[in-house]
Amino acid sequence: MRVRDAFESPLLRLLGIFVGFSAAMPLAYLVWRTHELGWGEAWEIASSERSLRLLWSTVRLAVAVTAASVLISVPIAWLTTRTDLPWRRFWIVVTAMPLAVPTYVGSWAMIGALGPRGMFQSWLEPLGVERVPSIYGFWGSFIVLTLFSYPYVLLTVRAAYRQLDPSLEEASRTLGQSSWTTFIRVVLPQLRPAVVAGALLVALYTLSDFGAVSMLRYDTFTRAIFVQYRGALNRNSAAVLGLMLVVLTIAVLALEQRFRGREQLHRIHGGGARQAVTAPLGRTGRVVATSALGLLATVALIIPLSVIAYWMWRGARFGDPVLPDWSLIRNSLTASALGAVAGVAAALPIALLVVRHPGRLARLLERLSWSGYALPGVVVALALVFIGAQRLPWAYQTLGMLVFAYMILFLPQAVGAIRASLLQISPTVEEASRMLGKGPITTFRRIVLPLGRPGVIAGGSLVFLTCMKELPATLLLAPTGYSTLATRVWTATSEGFMARAAGAALALVLLSTIPMAILVAREEIRGGSSRGRRGASAGVREIPGSPGQSDVDGTAIESNPTEAAPSQRTPTD
Amino acid sequence: MNRLLKLLSLLLVAALLGAACGNDDDNDTDDDSGADTTAGAGSDDSDDGASLVVYSGRGEDLVQPIIDRFEEESGITVEVRYGNSAEMLLLIQEEGDNSPADVYYSQGAGFLGTLSEGGGLADLPEDVLDRVVDPALRSPNDDWVGVTGRARTVIFNTDVLSEDDLPDSLAEFTDPEWNGRIGWAPTNASFQDHVTALRFILGEDGAREWLEGIMANNPVAFENNGAIAEGVADGEVEVGLTNHYYLYRSLAEDPDFPVQNKYYSDGDPGALVNIAGAGVLSTSDNQDAAFEFMRFLLSAEAQQMFSEANFEIPVVADVEPQAGIPSIDSLVLPVFDLNLLLDLEGTVDLLIDVGAL
């Protein structure tokens, strides 16, 4: 088909392969280290009782956190898009905010607040409560990880909800189905791709998170890897655990593929241009919903922020310097902004290949792009230290190297968002551009980039936010002397200077709300008026008959009643 | 749209420029090393005012004031990479011959010993070695020195306990009366060094027995020493196995901090004195400046700063510790040499085995 020719450029493949190659570096490093150890011994470690116990505890945590995130996110998405919830806009922002809190800050605050002798216990003490149940171990890690990563699901589901065609639900209701049945049989299936996409981000994030599990003392692969690195300094046996984590990731990806693979592509008439009917909550409903959201905001935002404020106050009282240096803020912003640019730049070829040239190569590259995301930052960082110092001494310990690490670590976040946007661009537009004699690069610049901008911005913001919070890779790879807010929080807490850490932590959370605001604002615009968006952001005249279609990720479902080009089908495998 | 494109390209250019600047630095050091092998680096060093790269396993709040002072006095620029001692060692190992680091400043003797054993450290000049009063506090291979002493102590909550309530020996915390009252940090390097020491003092079986006894008392595992101090202050646990100086930092932030140190002595297994120490990397192309830095770390001025700011124990003869802190010669030094601490792997295996990790 002609459509396929629009980007039939070796350059694109070359770029894609380059990105895939980069993303595979940590994996190659792990394989090499394991090889050094010897595969026999590696197998012994992998099949030891401890490893199997780790496998179970890691899986258990990932499943629980993912399920809870979905259960929290779907109702919130509905409440904030489809109902007459009071202060709806306020809640839209607030419910996404916990993503701005790094888990190591969140856990630390949670211990201060809900620990066996934390603030919460001191309030209950007059009532004779000597000890509150311990939050350490599975439950604490589960609660913290859920609270600070559920917005990954919420953001994708909410976007999908906004673009859901209400006429299908109306039809269901007209045919006499109850609203509950309609939700289960009509709405939920359409939300599923979005739920699965968000759940994947949460599940793999849980696998790689170190902050929560180390502070709340729950043994997972990531924590075990750190213990190995910290204590025994046996890089090879740590690599075995890292490889096991990779295998687990492959399993999760296969699971996701299965879930989204069964999903049929469906087109929806009318798209976002139609306003969905607002469901009245009723007085009781409003009270219940508001208190539930209030409770969530208290636990996920107010408690961590007040614990930080308390530490600051305690330090300030005794004249400890609590405000972070400007240079820290500048460094954090610079590195994260460059990380976002690099993430987006690397994600574009992958997303283009996946959308326009589905096939073995595209699939392989997409899978590879996930490998860095699910590995603990320290593993990715050490791989780059090894490769950088040995092979690329000119790049080692430069900002470029750190940005490169960010790219590897957070690539999938950008790929997901950009792919969702690209799926909405009709290949016929690109085709037209090529037929008018423009080359693939011009077509990319004039057509794809403008039309895909929402995805670029959303993906970039998400990567920026995650880079701000990133710790282990920043510690190991940043240029010597280059401190960021995150590393500052770490150095201060590890030496017991809580007050000094608090200032940096607060700045970190507050600055992370900037990309959060961009994400949420984008969500609003996208949901508010898709016609406006299409006209405005494209900067080109709307081409009549350009088909759009739902994307397997479901992050954007918007369409036009013309037939979708078959070539636009997303690969299902 | 064009704006976005411009912004993107601008950011990219900025990134490339940043990387390019980094290149220049690195090329400079490359040139230095080239000069080293051919003619000696003296002239090169004076060119860029001599700069030094320190990998510090100790936090910025502790180390930076001393670095600042050194820069002021020597005119040598120092760049410091802060991190965890183990991670910094990993970094040096992964970097191999291309390590940009000149000095490794570690939280414990074990990591320095590991590096020394692999031939990663350069021999230190006599005058640096001689500053350290006790030979037990420096490398038997003469390639690293202890910079400050860090005593292992038991901290206790003064609201619920007095010093008399504590047992006379660390070994006795295995008594069931301490069930649920002990805090420790099994992933912490200082703690692991202590366990390595116990393996020599009490023997493998003795150390295992002690660990199992503590485990039977359901100790609360904290992430680091600072967290133990907070946990003891909050009353989450009543006693904590930690280093002597964490307490003083919390006291500096909050004078009402209800925690006190109990020092063990006279050959008790609880009386270990570990060090924070430093060595010069054998791959360093700037060893003269690095030795200068080592001299400064052991100077009376720096030792005084460590003592005042961090309550650590000076290792030189001419500086006294802060009031209330025992001097290095009054504490009984470990009978074995600190290089034995490098058998970390055996310790971690033991800790995993008894279920502490």
Contacts between the chains, C-beta under 8 A, distances in Angstrom:
chain1	res1	chain2	res2	distance
A	50	B	352	6.8
A	115	B	234	7.0
A	115	B	236	6.4
A	116	B	234	7.9
A	116	B	236	4.8
A	117	B	231	7.9
A	117	B	234	3.9
A	117	B	235	4.8
A	117	B	236	4.6
A	118	B	234	7.1
A	136	B	220	7.9
A	214	B	187	7.6
A	214	B	223	5.9
A	215	B	223	5.2
A	215	B	227	8.0
A	217	B	221	5.5
A	217	B	223	7.5
A	226	B	187	7.6
A	227	B	187	5.7
A	227	B	348	7.3
A	227	B	357	5.5
A	228	B	348	7.7
A	229	B	86	6.3
A	229	B	87	6.8
A	229	B	90	6.1
A	230	B	84	6.7
A	230	B	86	4.4
A	230	B	87	7.4
A	230	B	187	6.0
A	230	B	189	7.0
A	231	B	86	7.1
A	231	B	187	6.9
A	231	B	189	7.6
A	231	B	192	5.6
A	231	B	344	5.8
A	231	B	345	7.9
A	231	B	347	7.1
A	231	B	348	3.9
A	231	B	351	7.6
A	231	B	357	7.5
A	232	B	344	5.9
A	232	B	345	4.5
A	232	B	348	4.2
A	232	B	349	7.5
A	233	B	86	6.2
A	233	B	89	6.5
A	233	B	90	6.6
A	233	B	93	7.8
A	233	B	111	7.9
A	233	B	114	6.5
A	233	B	344	6.4
A	233	B	345	7.4
A	234	B	345	6.3
A	235	B	90	6.8
A	235	B	93	7.5
A	235	B	94	7.7
A	314	B	253	6.5
A	314	B	254	6.2
A	315	B	253	5.6
A	318	B	252	7.1
A	318	B	253	5.7
A	318	B	254	6.7
A	318	B	255	7.3
A	320	B	252	7.7
A	320	B	253	5.8
A	334	B	18	8.0
A	337	B	11	6.5
A	338	B	11	6.6
A	338	B	14	7.4
A	338	B	15	4.7
A	338	B	18	7.5
A	341	B	8	6.3
A	341	B	11	4.6
A	341	B	12	6.3
A	341	B	15	6.8
A	342	B	15	7.2
A	344	B	8	7.9
A	345	B	8	7.8
A	345	B	12	7.4
A	378	B	87	7.4
A	382	B	90	6.5
A	382	B	91	8.0
A	382	B	94	5.9
A	385	B	91	5.8
A	385	B	94	4.5
A	385	B	95	6.4
A	386	B	94	4.5
A	389	B	94	6.5
A	389	B	95	3.8
A	389	B	96	6.5
A	389	B	98	4.5
A	389	B	99	6.8
A	390	B	95	7.8
A	390	B	96	6.2
A	390	B	98	6.4
A	393	B	26	6.2
A	393	B	30	7.2
A	393	B	98	5.1
A	394	B	23	5.2
A	394	B	26	5.3
A	394	B	27	6.9
A	395	B	19	6.8
A	395	B	22	7.4
A	395	B	23	7.5
A	396	B	26	7.0
A	396	B	95	7.8
A	396	B	98	7.3
A	396	B	100	7.4
A	397	B	22	7.1
A	397	B	26	7.7
A	397	B	100	6.1
A	398	B	18	7.1
A	398	B	19	5.1
A	398	B	21	7.9
A	398	B	22	2.9
A	398	B	23	6.9
A	398	B	26	7.4
A	399	B	15	7.3
A	399	B	18	4.4
A	399	B	19	6.4
A	399	B	22	6.3
A	400	B	15	6.5
A	400	B	16	7.7
A	400	B	18	6.5
A	400	B	19	3.3
A	400	B	22	6.5
A	403	B	15	6.2
A	445	B	5	6.9
A	449	B	1	7.1
A	449	B	4	7.5
A	449	B	5	6.9
A	450	B	1	4.3
A	453	B	1	7.1
A	453	B	4	6.5
A	456	B	4	7.7
A	475	B	82	7.7
A	475	B	83	4.9
A	475	B	84	7.9
A	475	B	87	6.9
A	476	B	83	6.9
A	476	B	87	6.5
A	476	B	91	6.1
A	479	B	22	6.3
A	480	B	53	5.7
A	480	B	79	4.4
A	480	B	80	6.9
A	480	B	81	4.4
A	480	B	100	7.0
A	481	B	79	4.5
A	481	B	80	6.2
A	481	B	81	7.1
A	483	B	60	7.2
A	483	B	82	7.4
A	487	B	82	7.2
A	488	B	60	7.7
A	491	B	59	4.6
A	491	B	60	4.7
A	491	B	61	7.0
A	491	B	82	5.3
A	492	B	59	7.1
A	492	B	60	7.7
A	492	B	61	6.4
A	493	B	224	7.8
A	493	B	226	6.6
A	494	B	59	6.0
A	494	B	84	7.2
A	494	B	224	5.6
A	494	B	226	6.9
A	495	B	58	7.7
A	495	B	59	3.6
A	495	B	61	5.6
A	495	B	62	6.2
A	495	B	226	6.4
A	495	B	249	7.2
A	496	B	224	7.7
A	496	B	225	6.7
A	496	B	226	2.8
A	496	B	227	8.0
A	496	B	229	6.2
A	496	B	230	7.9
A	496	B	246	5.2
A	496	B	249	5.0
A	496	B	250	6.3
A	497	B	59	7.6
A	497	B	61	5.2
A	497	B	226	7.8
A	497	B	249	6.6
A	497	B	253	7.5
A	498	B	226	7.3
A	498	B	230	7.4
A	498	B	253	6.9
A	499	B	253	5.5
A	500	B	61	6.6
A	539	B	1	4.7
